[in-house]
Amino acid sequence: MRVDIITLFPELFVPFVQAGVTRRAYESGQLAVKTWNPRDYAEGNYKRVDDRPFGGGPGMVMLAQPLAACLAAVRAESGLDRQQAPLVYFSPVGEVLNQSLVQRSGQTAGVVLLCGRYEGIDQRFIDAHVDAHISLGDFVLSGGEIAAMAWLDALARLQPGVLHDEQSHLQDSFTPALSGLLDCPHFTRPEVWQDQSVPEALLSGHHAQIAAWRRQQSLTLSADKRPDLLEKARAAGQLSRADEQLLAQKPKA
Ligand SMILES: C[S@@+](CC[C@H](N)C(=O)[O-])C[C@H]1O[C@@H](n2cnc3c(N)ncnc32)[C@H](O)[C@@H]1O
């Protein structure tokens, strides 16, 4: 997938694409990332990319024209139109990012990610060019770059060959294999740390017992921390009778 990112701070993405296991997705070209700075497409000696808001008030607003010129350059180079590479604007207006949205929005040949700054972007550019809005949550960031990185990172780890263990992401929280529930807790060496032992089931070497322990933990953790996920799984018919029995055994808080 080709990923073009329109940002006033392209330097933020340089270390991001070089770190951790996800760098393989970028190095291999599975996610071919290119950043574009709207300042390079601004007019005049000062290369202005923002101006004061009509109607007054604090802050600045990103100008439509440099963004339109920048987007035209992206489309000319990639050869991908809106259907093939939709323009996604990261903004509090958007659908809140979750695993299913990462998967849904990562299926086109390309995507153009638009990172706002200041008070935001001239609405006329948004109305003319934006195909989807994605929010990171109900809080305000200084810019869309962190939201774009969150989306990109979540997508990168789904690419074949990126994680050491191919099965790894299939067992993560929110995935269908876990009925959309939370992942279970994990433990590593030593077996005893500060008087706390690793749960016996995990040391048993007995696959069925380990799987049952993990399923129970996933169910009870979700019941405690994210009852909404449990209800969703139940409504979708993804909880078995054995699951319900495991939940019924859970000590009441
Ligand atoms: C300071 S914010 C603008 C906030 C805007 N005036 C408002 O109150 O909704 C600058 C940019 O950060 C990005 N941003 C802020 N919060 C975000 C969020 N929750 N999710 C995704 N992007 C966000 C958007 O691209 C936005 O244009």
The ligand as an SDF file (V2000), in Angstrom:
LIG
                    3D

 27 29  0  0  0  0  0  0  0  0999 V2000
   -5.1170   21.8820   17.9720 C   0  0  0  0  0  0  0  0  0  0  0  0
   -5.9230   20.7520   16.9110 S   0  0  0  0  0  0  0  0  0  0  0  0
   -7.3510   21.6260   16.4080 C   0  0  0  0  0  0  0  0  0  0  0  0
   -8.4850   21.3930   17.3250 C   0  0  0  0  0  0  0  0  0  0  0  0
   -9.7910   22.0100   16.8500 C   0  0  0  0  0  0  0  0  0  0  0  0
   -9.7750   23.4370   16.9430 N   0  0  0  0  0  0  0  0  0  0  0  0
  -10.9110   21.4670   17.7200 C   0  0  0  0  0  0  0  0  0  0  0  0
  -11.1390   21.9980   18.7920 O   0  0  0  0  0  0  0  0  0  0  0  0
  -11.5180   20.4310   17.3330 O   0  0  0  0  0  0  0  0  0  0  0  0
   -4.9010   20.7030   15.4820 C   0  0  0  0  0  0  0  0  0  0  0  0
   -5.0020   19.4200   14.6770 C   0  0  0  0  0  0  0  0  0  0  0  0
   -4.6950   18.3130   15.4870 O   0  0  0  0  0  0  0  0  0  0  0  0
   -5.3550   17.1660   14.9990 C   0  0  0  0  0  0  0  0  0  0  0  0
   -6.0910   16.5600   16.0970 N   0  0  0  0  0  0  0  0  0  0  0  0
   -6.4110   17.1260   17.2740 C   0  0  0  0  0  0  0  0  0  0  0  0
   -7.0810   16.2900   18.0590 N   0  0  0  0  0  0  0  0  0  0  0  0
   -7.1980   15.1380   17.3840 C   0  0  0  0  0  0  0  0  0  0  0  0
   -7.8100   13.8830   17.6680 C   0  0  0  0  0  0  0  0  0  0  0  0
   -8.4500   13.6620   18.8060 N   0  0  0  0  0  0  0  0  0  0  0  0
   -7.7160   12.9190   16.7430 N   0  0  0  0  0  0  0  0  0  0  0  0
   -7.0900   13.1200   15.5750 C   0  0  0  0  0  0  0  0  0  0  0  0
   -6.5020   14.2990   15.2400 N   0  0  0  0  0  0  0  0  0  0  0  0
   -6.5490   15.2980   16.1240 C   0  0  0  0  0  0  0  0  0  0  0  0
   -6.2470   17.6110   13.8500 C   0  0  0  0  0  0  0  0  0  0  0  0
   -5.5860   17.3220   12.6240 O   0  0  0  0  0  0  0  0  0  0  0  0
   -6.3420   19.1080   14.0690 C   0  0  0  0  0  0  0  0  0  0  0  0
   -6.5770   19.7990   12.8890 O   0  0  0  0  0  0  0  0  0  0  0  0
  1  2  1  0
  2  3  1  0
  2 10  1  0
  3  4  1  0
  4  5  1  0
  5  6  1  0
  5  7  1  0
  7  8  2  0
  7  9  1  0
 10 11  1  0
 11 12  1  0
 11 26  1  0
 12 13  1  0
 13 14  1  0
 13 24  1  0
 14 15  1  0
 14 23  1  0
 15 16  2  0
 16 17  1  0
 17 18  1  0
 17 23  2  0
 18 19  1  0
 18 20  2  0
 20 21  1  0
 21 22  2  0
 22 23  1  0
 24 25  1  0
 24 26  1  0
 26 27  1  0
M  CHG  2   2   1   9  -1
M  END
$$$$
